[in-house]
Amino acid sequence: MVLEHALLAVRPGDEEKFEAALDEALGVIGGAEGCGTVKVLRGIESTSTYLLLVEWASVEAHNEGFRKSEAFLRWRELVSPWWVELPVVEHFAAVAERTA
């Protein structure tokens, strides 16, 4: 499993519109093959910044599967109108974990 991390910078004042689009948009990602949990968090100090976290079976499931699909185009159509800039996307693999 790999974790996709993307910071989404939303135009100030458009946060409610962006958040309204998330329900459908997360359904689009969540329906992709190889996708696990999908989560979006909103910044506390920077309230127009959102963190997208998506668990994928592999980097290929994300880059070759989802990003080259019609579903990816739908995802972008739903959420990108409120972005200030394109997000920087990175993938991470766990090296340590502890549960309380």
DAZI-V312895 format. One record per helix or strand of 3 or more residues. SS is the DSSP state (~ for helix, > for strand). FROM is the first residue (numbers start at 1). TO is the last residue. If there is no record, write none. Layout:
# DAZI-V312895
ss & from & to
SS & FROM & TO
SS & FROM & TO
This chain:
# DAZI-V312895
ss & from & to
> & 2 & 10
~ & 15 & 30
> & 35 & 42
> & 49 & 56
~ & 59 & 66
~ & 70 & 82
> & 88 & 92
